[in-house]
Amino acid sequence: MTVYAAGVICWRDAGKDIEVLLVHREQYDDWGFPKGKQDTGELLQETAVREVEEEAGIKVRLGRKLDVIHYKVGKGEHKYVSYWASKVPHKIYSKSRFKPNKEIARVEWHELQVAKKMLSYPHDRLLLEKLIEFHNLGQLETRSLIVLRHAKATPRTEWSNGEATRPLLPEGELQAKRLVKLLKSYGPRRLITSPWRRCHDTVVPYAKSSKRKLVKRSQITEFKSKKNPKQARQLMEDLFKDSKNALVCTHRPALPEVLEAVSQHASGGMAEPIRQASSLSPSDFLVVRLSLEKTPKVLDYELVSLSQAK
């Protein structure tokens, strides 16, 4: 049997340095990071966010993915734990509702070198080393740009009232609702969508739930992106200059132009996989992690699909 779990290294500013959050399990007398097993129906991103709230009383938004740790537990079972980093602002950790319980006895913030000594397991120390490396490079704090393909829509052959009004299928409507919790794991604040119905209706549930304004942009419709691809790419360039986490919902035919613009900010071997994400299935999305520099660079990316749910 294989066990899947997820966790977060929460970090906060502490003068010129940073501190990380550790939890103490009294049952095992060990120190580690908030983590836990994936529940049925969850994606690992949701598991990570839920576990931090349950174990430390803090609501977090996922930052850069750190690694997947593998080790054996019990009678030789394989366990894979996916970890993300998350910066926790003062207004968030000051509202922590943590209370000691049967699982977690204490929650403490510690500076990096102290935390390294306190951690009980080698794999956690290696994980912390990776976070420290990102911090030293100035690449730990990032912002996200999410590129989302609309949920499953009525087939073209079954709709005669024009492409702009082609609606989601009932399955697509369920996908749009299911996306709400998953997108909240990343917390996009600026929401951009093609005004065509199937894109708009994919993002509306999240916009309403998060109380965010949904902005329509015709540059990323199927028609406009084909007629004037430079406008679609320019829209993405403008988002790179923004400082907020953003989401763009568009169509399969528009994805090549949208992702080509994103790939221009990627280096090494990342550009081509980002371009290849133009084959996203309905309701799938790409999370691109951007540096906070004046001219942002792509530091990493994740492909996320509702099909990854347990």
N, C-alpha and C positions, 0 to 999 in steps of 0.2 A: 504493500500500500504506500502511496505517496501523499504526503501532507503538504498543503500549500498555505502559506501565511504571509502577512505583510506588516510592516512597521514603519516608523518615522524617526529620524534623528531631528528632534526639535532644537533649534538654536536661536539665540537672541544676542543682540549687541550688549557688550559689557565694556564701556570705555573704548579703548583702541582695539580690544580683542573681542572674542565671543565666548559664550558659555553654551553648554548643551544640557539637555534634560535627561536625567537617569531615573529609573524606577527600581525599587527594591522589592523583590518577592520574598516574603518571610518564609514561605513553605520550602523554598530551595536555598534560602539565604544567599541570593545572588543579586548583582547589579547589572542592568542592561538598558536597552531602549524599549519604549512602548511598542508592543507587537502582539499579534494574535492570529489564530487560524481563520481562514476564509470560511464564511457562512454560505450556506446554500443560496444560490441566486445572486451572490455578490461578485463584483469584479475586485481584483486585488487593490485597486486604488481606493475603493469604498471601504474595504477591510482596513487599510492603513489609517484612514481618517477616523473610522469608528473606534478602532482600538485606542488611539490617542485620547479620544474623548472619554472612553470607558475607563482607561487606566490612569490618566492624568487630569481628567476634567477639563481638557482644553480642546476647543474647536480649531482645527488647522486647515490650511489650504496647501496642497502639495506643491513643492518646488521641484528642484532637479532630482531625477532618479539617480540613486547612488550605485546600487548593485543588487544582485540576487545571491544570497548566501545559501550554501548547501551543506547539510550535515545529517548524520543519522541519529534517530531517537528510538526509544523503546526497544523493540526486538528487531533492530536493524532497518526500521522504516526510514525512507528518504524524506527529508524535509527541506523545502525550498522557501526561503523568506525574502520577499522583495522589499527593498527599503527605498524611501524617498527622503529628501531633506525638506525642512519647512522652517522658514523664519517666522518666529512668533513675536508680534509687536507687543509692546508693554500693555496696551489696552486690552489685549486678549489674555495674556497670562495673569494679569491682575484680577481677572474675573474667573480664574480657575475654581471649579467646584469640587476639587479633589477631597475625598474623605477616605481614610484608611479602611481597607476591606480585606476579605479573606485572601485575595490574590495579590494586591499591591499594598504594602505597608507604608512606604514612604516615596515621595517624589521630590527630587532635589536638582537644582541647577548647579553646575560646576564648570570651572574653567578647563580648558582642553587637556592640559597635562595631568591635572588631578583626576579628571574623568577617565583618562587612559589607564591610570593606575587602579581605579576603582572597578572598572569593567571586569566581569568574571570570566569571560570567554574570549579566546583568541580571535574568533571570527568577528566579534564586535569591535575589538581593537583595530583590526584591519579595516573595518568599515569606517571607524572614526578617522583613521589615517587618510582615507580617501576624501572624507569631508574636509579635513585639514588641508589637504593638497588643493582642493578647489578654492578654499578660503584664501590660501597663500597666493594663488594665481588671480585672485579677484573674480572668480567665476562661480562662487557659491550662491550669491544672491542673483536671481535672474527674474525675468518676466516671461509669460507664456503667450504664444500666438497659436490659437487652435483653428485648424482648417477642417470643416465638417461637411460631409456630403449629406444632402437631405435624406430623410427617412424614406422607406419604400412607398412609392407612388403608384397610382393607377396606371396601367400600361398605356402607352401612346395609342395603341390600336383600339383601346376601349374608351377613348375620350375624344369627342369631336368638337368641343367648345373652345379650342385654342390652348396652346402650350402654357400660357401664363396662368390659366385657371385650373390646370390639371391637379387634382387633389391627392392627398395621401390615401393609401388603402387603410382599412382598419388596423392591419398589422403595423403600418407606418405610424398611425396615431399612437399605438401602444409604444412603439420605439421612441417617439418624441417624448412621451411621458416618462419612459424609463431613463432617458438621457438626463433628466433633471438632476437626480442625485449624483450621477456620475460626473456631470459638468461642475456641480458644486464642489467636487473634490479639488478642482483646479481654480474655480472662482473667477471666470472671465467677467470683466466689468463693462468693456465696450463691445457691443453686440452689433455685427453687421450682417445683413442678409440680402440675397437676391429678393426683389419684391414679388417674384412669382410664387404662387400659392404654396407649392410643395416645400419650398425652402422656408418661407415665412412661418408656415404652420409647424415646421420642425423645431423652430427656436422659441416660439411663443410660450410653451409651457415653462421653459427655463426662465425666460424674461419675466414672466408673471411671478414665478416663485421667488426669484432673486430681486424683484422690483427694479429691474434694469430697463433702460430705454432700448428699444429695438429699432435700429436705423436701416432703412432700405437703400440699396445702391444698385442701380440698373447696370452698372459696368460689369457686374458678375452674373448677369443672366446668360442663358445659352446664346441668345441672339446677339447681344452687345459684345460679349467676349469673343465671338467669332468675327463679327463685323469690324470691331476695333480692339484687337487684343492689347494694344498699348495702354488703353484706359484701364483694363483689368489689372495689368501689371503695375500701373501707377497707383491704383487704389492700395495695393499691397505695400508699395514703397511708402506711401503716406502712413500706413499703420506701423511701419518700422520706426517712424519718427515719433510715434506716440509713446507715452510712458506707462500706459495701463495694460493689464492683461486683456487680451482681445480674442474674439471669436468671429470667424467668417464662415457663413453657411452658403454653399453654392452648389452647382450642378456638375455632373460627371463631365460634360463637354467643356466646361469652363475650368476644371481643375488643372489641366496642363499649363495654362497661362498663369493661374494663381500660384502654382507651386514652382514654376520657372522663376518667378520673381523672388520667392523665398529662397530657392537654391542659390541664387546669386550672392547671398550673404553667408553661405556655408563654405567651409573649406575641407580639405582632405577628402575622405571617402564619403562624406555626408551628402554632398550635392546630388549624386545620382539616386540614392534611395529616396530622397525627398521628392525628386521628379517622378520616380516610379510610384509614389503614393497616389498618383492620378487615377490609379485603378481601385481606389477605395470603394467598398461596398456601401449600399445605403445605410445611413446612420453611423458609419465608421468615421473616425477623425484622426488627424495628425496633430500631436502637441509638439510645438517647436519651442525650445528654450533659448531665449535671447539674452545676451549680455546687456548690462546697463550703460554701456558706453554711448557717447554721443552718436556714433555710427554703429548701431548694434550688429553683433555677429551671432550666427547660429552656433550654439555650444553643444546642443544635443537634441534628440527628438524621440518621441514615442508614438507608435501606432496603437490605437485603442479601438476595440470593437466590443459591442454588446455580446457577441458570440463567445467572448472570453469568460463570461460569467460561469461560475461553478455549477 
